Amino acid sequence: MSLDTVVEDIRDEARAREEEILSEADATAEEIVAEAEEDAEEIRAEKEREVEAEIEQEREQKLSSAKLEAKQERLEARRTVLEEVREAVEQEVANLGGDTREELTRELLDAATTEFEDSAAVDVYARPDDEQLLADILDDYDGYEYAGEYDCLGGVVVESEGSRVRVNNTFDSVLEDVWDDNLRSISEQLFEE
């Protein structure tokens, strides 16, 4: 065997080994690329799910926020309407006149008299526009006299001279009680709940 043959055999073996190594390297590279592509696809899919979840959460938050804002605006609008209705009622009550005003004032004064002894000196206050009406009504009550003005829609505030007992029977106090007792019903009628 000659030296050239040995060299040629070694070269052939080296080439075969090189091809084998290259083939293995290519296979390994393809596996690595395939795994990397698979990992990349999983990462992309996971990121898509995260982004979709984030978008859904943000959409829900904005929807909830919009619903809350709409509810607050509805409540504010209702509150405004109720205030306007209350003001209109107060105006109607303040403008009551004639026999109706006298009858209501007498009833409120009669209700207040039950709190005072018959012999007590009692002061009666009323709105300025009702001074003459009250003076005429008080002619029928012994020991009761007009004592001055009281800022109200009508009715009377009655107190003993010693100020031990004070009864507020104004249209305002009656309206407040009626309003509070019937607010739900008023609201249901106005807004058809």
Secondary structure as UniProt FT lines:
FT   HELIX           3..94
FT   HELIX           98..113
FT   TURN            114..115
FT   TURN            118..119
FT   STRAND          122..126
FT   HELIX           128..130
FT   HELIX           131..138
FT   TURN            139..140
FT   TURN            142..143
FT   STRAND          144..149
FT   STRAND          155..160
FT   TURN            161..162
FT   STRAND          166..170
FT   HELIX           171..191
//
